[in-house]
Amino acid sequence: MLESEYQEQNRFFLNMGPQHPSTHGVLLIVLEMNGEYVIDPQPVLGFIHRMHEKMGESRPCPGFMPNTARMDYVCALPYNHGYVSLIERKTGIEVPKRAEYIRVITSELNRIASHLLWLGAYLLDLGAFTPILYGFDDREHILDILESVTGSRLTYCYYRFGGVYKDIDEKFVEATRAFIKRLRKRYVIYEKLVTKNIIFIKRTENIGIVSPDMALRYGMTGPNLRGSGIAYDIRKNEPYSVYPEFDFEIPVGKQGDCLDRYMVRVREIEQSLRIIEQALDRLPEGPVRSKVPKNIKLSPGDCNFAVEAARGELSYYLVGDGTSTPYRLKVRVPSYSNLSCLPELGRGILLPDLVSILGSFDLVIPEMDR
Amino acid sequence: MDKTIKDFKKFFIDQGFEAIETDYDQRGYHLEIVLNESQVRKFAKTAYEHGFYLVFVAGFHVRPEPENDTGNSGLKVVYQFARYDRKYRIKARASVPKSLKIPTISDIYQGADWHERETRDLYGIIFSGHPNLKPLLLSELDADFHPLLKEEEKLKSLNEVSWPSESQENTE
């Protein structure tokens, strides 16, 4: 048999997903394979497309609030934050300082919860079963804290135009402080269990290297971009809310492989804890909701608001027409741009490495499909 | 590369684009660029060379100008660019002609590939030169169904949905 015929025999298509355990949602990736090597991975999206933008354009703007939590359900509060801030920028509604502090505290708690869930799920993809149990144990504390004030555990609808729905109390502050103390003690466990694990390092080091130029061409943002060594974080670069008042760093990686993306997220947890600590120390007194007109009119003209969600840049782009219903509402979600580099990044690699790369991107499928 | 927003505005105007500086606190971006369809690729190349990344590509539907002979479809494509190292955000808007065709920028910004496919799904705008303009978010069975196109009675003219100063400039 000729070598070329042999090669041809080894070529086949493999459908990864929509229910593959490492796609974390309904994502189909059609893989053209040559033996165990991936030749061309093409993601197929849209299995849970719900047309959130159309919903946003067909009802008065407060009615879109619950939708914001149903895109990225793992880290919903920054999505709340972006939307309320967008309407506040558009209409000039003032937000009391205490409300902004509460928004920052709860958003950062949510970010940590998201990173912990990702950490567990990523290692599960790589074949390590134990870390997810530790990750969920810690995340459970955050969910309890957030439930006490928002009323929900996952799909939060807690922020309101001009403030937040409910003030936080002493119990919330105490529980959060106790959690910060607890999580810092757990770092040692995570380090011993995961970060220094030789199997984990072999599965992630030098795998899926995203160069800065590639990141730029695909518009990558968030920890996936910072893993490539670019310190771009909307919280610092385009400060919103009260983030400029806090002292925190932007962790970056060196070469942009899976291990760097992992390390960036782990180090971000500590930075989020620092923000929460400072916010709790300086929490101002006062009201948590300002007076907002019953019927919010969106003046003609467009307006953009970008926030840093757990996965990168979330932008809401709104065009008003003088009524209370947005004329156009575009939601730019981070995972969508982040994943779009997969056909280029995944060319010619081993199938197990593709699983490692997919996991390291921290994808949330309902967010991409919208 | 240490251009300020004013420098960029001047630079873009020198390059032949229509650039307007906007109030960031009010709108959330610094520069508004109005392009015609033949300038889209040139602008994307310029933006790429100056270190901008593509934030998104989106469609936008307004009532077509009746007096406009050039065959305006009323559809617009909105591009947003930003920089990783600075607080610069640019919005560019291009009008789509009656043929519904506008050049692709997916070979300049590979990330535009999916954004353009999505815009074709939702608005029916055809990005000519795109290598793979298949439905992405919507089903292939719904390839002719564009959910974000507005019904005739809900359509508004561009002036009705623009900032007041902008519409004054447009009428001048």
Contacts between the chains, C-beta under 8 A, distances in Angstrom:
chain1	res1	chain2	res2	distance
A	45	B	114	7.9
A	45	B	136	5.7
A	45	B	137	6.0
A	46	B	135	7.7
A	46	B	136	6.3
A	46	B	137	4.2
A	46	B	138	6.3
A	46	B	139	7.2
A	49	B	137	4.7
A	49	B	138	6.8
A	51	B	147	5.8
A	53	B	122	7.5
A	53	B	148	6.6
A	54	B	147	5.5
A	54	B	148	6.1
A	57	B	148	7.4
A	86	B	28	7.9
A	89	B	25	7.5
A	89	B	26	7.3
A	89	B	28	6.2
A	215	B	53	7.8
A	216	B	48	7.8
A	216	B	51	7.3
A	216	B	53	5.0
A	216	B	84	7.1
A	217	B	48	7.8
A	217	B	53	7.9
A	217	B	109	5.8
A	217	B	110	4.8
A	217	B	111	6.2
A	218	B	109	7.7
A	218	B	110	5.7
A	218	B	111	3.8
A	219	B	53	4.7
A	219	B	54	4.5
A	219	B	55	6.3
A	219	B	56	7.9
A	219	B	109	7.0
A	219	B	111	4.1
A	220	B	53	7.9
A	220	B	111	7.8
A	225	B	84	7.4
A	230	B	84	5.2
A	230	B	85	7.8
A	232	B	84	4.2
A	232	B	85	7.3
A	237	B	84	7.7
A	237	B	85	7.9
A	237	B	86	7.4
A	237	B	87	5.7
A	238	B	87	5.2
A	238	B	89	7.3
A	300	B	160	6.0
A	300	B	161	5.4
A	300	B	162	6.1
A	300	B	163	6.8
A	300	B	164	7.2
A	300	B	167	8.0
A	301	B	27	7.2
A	301	B	161	7.2
A	301	B	162	5.8
A	301	B	163	3.6
A	301	B	164	7.6
A	301	B	166	7.2
A	302	B	27	6.7
A	302	B	91	7.4
A	302	B	161	7.6
A	302	B	162	7.7
A	302	B	163	7.6
A	303	B	26	7.4
A	303	B	27	5.3
A	303	B	28	5.6
A	304	B	27	6.6
A	304	B	28	3.5
A	304	B	29	5.2
A	304	B	80	7.0
A	304	B	89	7.0
A	304	B	91	7.1
A	305	B	28	5.3
A	306	B	28	7.1
A	306	B	55	7.8
A	306	B	82	7.8
A	306	B	89	7.6
A	313	B	55	7.0
A	315	B	55	5.8
A	315	B	56	6.6
A	315	B	80	7.1
A	317	B	56	7.3
A	317	B	58	6.6
A	317	B	78	7.2
A	317	B	80	7.0
A	319	B	60	6.9
A	319	B	161	5.2
A	320	B	161	7.0
A	321	B	156	5.3
A	321	B	160	5.8
A	321	B	161	4.8
A	322	B	160	7.3
A	327	B	156	6.5
A	327	B	161	5.1
A	328	B	58	7.8
A	328	B	60	5.6
A	328	B	61	7.9
A	328	B	161	7.7
A	330	B	56	6.6
A	330	B	58	4.3
A	330	B	78	7.5
A	332	B	55	5.8
A	332	B	56	4.1
A	332	B	58	8.0
A	332	B	80	7.5
A	336	B	114	6.5
A	337	B	54	7.9
A	337	B	56	8.0
A	337	B	111	5.3
A	337	B	114	7.8
A	340	B	110	7.3
A	340	B	111	5.3
A	340	B	113	6.4
A	340	B	114	4.7
A	341	B	110	7.3
A	341	B	111	7.4
A	344	B	110	6.8
A	369	B	137	6.4
A	370	B	137	7.4
